């Protein structure tokens, strides 16, 4: 499967869920063609890691930009 440029997530990228709050930003920790592991800060202040399918995510900023 070939992903378009916006779906080729890389560690360090900032993303958000397409159907979620635009204010809830997450950092990509690891990515493959089928799963993107994202980290965000939970309501208790701890880092939470959750896997998402790439088609559910929107790129906000590339790592380093």
C-alpha positions in Angstrom: 0.0 0.0 0.0 1.4 3.4 -1.0 0.5 6.3 1.3 0.1 9.8 0.1 2.5 12.4 1.5 0.1 13.5 4.2 -0.3 9.9 5.5 3.4 9.2 5.7 3.8 10.0 9.4 7.2 10.2 11.0 8.3 10.2 14.6 8.2 13.7 16.0 5.3 14.8 13.8 2.4 16.6 15.4 -1.0 15.1 14.5 -4.7 15.2 15.6 -7.7 13.0 15.1 -9.8 13.9 12.1 -13.0 13.4 14.1 -11.7 14.7 17.4 -11.1 18.0 19.1 -8.8 20.2 17.0 -7.1 21.3 20.2 -6.1 17.7 21.1 -2.6 17.4 19.6 -0.5 14.3 19.7 3.1 13.5 18.9 4.0 10.5 16.7 6.3 8.1 18.4 6.4 5.4 15.7 4.6 4.8 12.4 4.0 2.1 9.9 1.6 1.8 6.9 -1.1 0.4 9.2 -0.6 1.9 12.7 0.7 5.2 14.1 1.7 5.2 17.8 0.8 8.6 19.3 1.7 10.2 22.6 -0.4 12.9 24.4 -0.8 14.2 27.9 -3.9 12.7 29.6 -6.2 14.4 32.1 -4.0 13.2 35.0 -0.9 14.9 33.5 0.7 11.6 32.5 1.8 10.7 29.0 -0.5 8.3 27.2 0.5 6.2 24.2 -2.3 5.1 21.8 -2.2 3.4 18.4 -4.3 4.8 15.6 -4.8 3.9 11.9 -3.2 6.5 9.7 -6.4 7.3 7.9 -7.9 8.6 11.2 -5.1 11.2 11.6 -4.4 14.6 10.2 -0.8 16.0 10.0 -0.5 19.4 11.9 3.3 19.9 11.7 6.3 18.0 10.5 9.0 17.2 13.0 11.5 20.0 13.1 9.2 22.6 11.6 
